[in-house]
Amino acid sequence: MYKQYIGANGSLANGILRLSDNACIPFDPANTDYANFKKEILADEAQIQDVDGNVMTQSETDAFIGTLP
């Protein structure tokens, strides 16, 4: 399970929080954890919570993933 979070500037962070260990994963294609995040999400092996803790629908997840590098 992953979660969006708010960054220090008050807007959506440029990363995702992995809830299993509270790791902050930057949206960097060279980052192994980021590659694993995208693989799990695209394979429907994991879910994403929005900043309020609500599990995103598949269409919300697809739209969000579409904005990432």
PyMOL commands that set and color helices and strands:
alter all, ss='L'
color gray80, all
select helices_A, chain A and resi 32-42+58-66
alter helices_A, ss='H'
color red, helices_A
select strands_A, chain A and resi 2-3+15-18+23-26+48-49
alter strands_A, ss='S'
color yellow, strands_A
deselect
rebuild
show_as cartoon
